[in-house]
Amino acid sequence: MEAILIPITFFIAVFGMVYLYLSTRNKERLALIEKGVDASIFMRGKSQTAPIWKVLILNLALLLMGIGLGVFMASLLDSYTSLDEDAVYPATIFFMAGVGLFIGFKMTKDLDKE
């Protein structure tokens, strides 16, 4: 019985956060419209960004390349140094995955400028 309470509580919490976010955003927008602010301010900036599929593919590709490079570098470090294998593999993989995501972030900013 108690094991089913955890997923139910999780989904209720997620639903509550989404509901509060959407209802608060709606009330804020209605208040701005009542004060006479132009409703076009809510759509500003959406046309100037790159399509989401390009950003996802770019970041996923760079993440996977970073993980692959991390495994390769960890293998080299394990073979040619006396570092502990249990520490080298996760550290190098996570580091190179982070580098790949950082490069993806920088490239996404450049993609938005185009």
N, C-alpha and C positions, 0 to 999 in steps of 0.2 A: 504494500500500500504506500509506503513512504518513498519507494523508488519512483513511483509515477508522479509524485508531487514536484520533483525537481524539474522535469520538462514542462509541466503545466505552469509552474511559477515562472520559468524562463520565458515562455511564450506570452504570458500575461504581462510581464515586465516590458518585453519588446513592444507589444501592442500598445501598452500605456505610454511609452516614450514616443512612439510614432504618432499616436493620437494627440498627445499634448503638443508636439511640434507642429502638426498640421493645423490644429485648432488655434493655436497662438499665432501662427503665421497668417491665417485667415482673418482673425480679429485685428491684427496689426494693419493688414492691407485695407480692410474695410474702414478703419479709423483714418488712414491716410486719404482714402478716396472721399470720405465725408468732409475732410478739411479742404478738399479741392485740389489735391495733388494729382497730377496726370498719372493715369494707370500705366503708361508706357515705361515707367521706371522699373517695373517688375520684370520686364523683358530685356532690359539693357544688359549687354555683355554676352548673351547667349549666341549671337551670330558671329562673334569675333573669336570663338574658340575652335580648336580643331575637333573633328568628329571623334566621338568617344572610342569607336572601334580602332582608329589609328593609334590612339594613346594606349589602349589595352594591348594591342599587338606589339607595339614598340616596347613597352615595359615588360611584357611577358617574354619576348625574345631576349631582351638584355638580361633579365633575371635568369633565364635558363642558360644563357652563355656564361654568366657569372658563376652559376653553380658548377657547370662543366669545367670552367677554368679553375675553380676552387678545388675540385676533386683532383684535377691534374697537378696543380701546385702542391696539394697535400701529399700526393703520391711521391712527388719529387722530394719534398722535405722529409718524408718518412724514409725514403731510400738512402738519401745522402747526408742526413744529419742524425744525431742521437736524440732527437726530440721524441717525446712520448706520443705514440700513435693515437691513443685515446683523446688527446687534446689537440693534436694537429689537424685532424680531419674536420671536426665540427668548426673549429676556429677559422680555418681557411675557407671552408665552404660558406659560412655565414658572412665573413668579411667580403669575399668576392661577390656574393649575392647582393650585399649592401652597396658595393661599388657599382654593380650593374644597375641597381635601382636608382642610385644617385645620377649616373650618366643618363638613364632614361628620363629622370626629372628634368635635367638640363636640356635634353633634346626635345622634350615636350614643350618647354618654354620657348625654344626656338621654333617649334612647329606652330605654336600659337601666334607668333609674330608674322608668319607668312600670310 
